[in-house]
Amino acid sequence: MKVAVVGAGAIGAYVGAALHRAGADVHLIARGPHLAAMRRAGVSVLSPRGDFTARPKATDDPAAVGPVDYVFLGLKANSYATSGPLVHPLLHDGTAVVAAQNGIPWWYFHGLPGPYAGQRIESVDPGGAVTRTLPPERAIGCVVYAATELAAPGVVRHLEGTRFSIGEPGGTVSARCLDFSDAMVAGGLKCPVETDLRNDIWIKLLGNISFNPISALTRATMGEIAGHTGTRELVTAMMRETLEVAARLGSRPGISIERRLDGAARVGDHKTSTLQDLERGKPLELDVLLAAVVELAGLTGVPVPTVRAIAAVAGLLAETTARTPAEERRNAPRTGGTSTEQRSPRDPSSQDTARSTP
């Protein structure tokens, strides 16, 4: 099995190291000091489950890798439309793209029967740009329930969680999913093949759609948001509205709002990936989290006033910060909290996921 990891940051390098340990021919696509360190000494994984070092190939030139069986995408979703130069040299007719992203994926209605079959979601696939770059028939969905961070270039600290749920958009249990799952398991990870991955998507989105933008707007940690009466009520309202949209689309995630809130409260002193991106001067990944749900609410006729309000102010924040010099944003006052490339609570249903670009 030949695998290329595009976006071999904290999660991508962790997955690549595990697959390499399982015997796969792994190529990490990265850049900068992180790439130099991986070329020199491989990927060092520091984990409560046992430290190890893997030495997969690493490069910044996908053309030098050539076609692979699987592309594991560790990029943020807002980079997908422009990822063609990184991805296209890696493709042959049967290459699958394992898209490990937060939020609503561009392939959401691909293979889904019903009145919205084939519907394109403009907010996550503007003008069909993502579909043209990453055809949905290549996609294998992936919901990440793992916590990692880049401790240093070439060094991944695994904090907790090893589950990467995958699934075909059409709900079949395909040979390509089973083969990828087997390789992940052989590398020490959990990789269940789900017949309805959309339920996993909505479960994780419940936390992302609420805690992520609110944390960026308030500079507060997850524990602070869950522990404050006003923001706890705000999160509850957003989750209720989101669950109604999911139900109209045929998904009924099996988790309660109180469980999600309690899980976030237990995380405590942790900054969401959106707040981390804001502080680091990176673009905010809001379209797949907020704008997509607003668009789906309009499509299904569900009133989502709270989600719309937060989407409006968070969208303005994204626009104004994009016009602010990155150095000024990085030097802005910060609240307390751990700032990691990837962090999540022990309850996988309430995890927050961030990925780094190559």
Secondary structure, 3 states (H helix, E strand, C coil): CEEEEECCCHHHHHHHHHHHHCCCEEEEECCHHHHHHHHHHCEEEECCCCCEEECCEEECCHHHHCCCCEEEECCCHHHHHHCHHHHHHHCCCCCEEEEECCCCCCCCCCCCCCCCCCCCCCCCCHHHHHHHHCCHHHEEEEEEEEEEEEEECCEEEEEEEEEEEEECCCCCCCHHHHHHHHHHHHCCCECCECCCHHHHHHHHHHHHHHHHHHHHHHCCCHHHHHHCHHHHHHHHHHHHHHHHHHHHCCCCCCCCHHHHHHHHHHHCCECCHHHHHHHHCCCCCCHHHHHHHHHHHHHHCCCCHHHHHHHHHHHHHHHHHHCCCHHHHHCCCCCCCECCCCECCCCHHHCECCCCCC
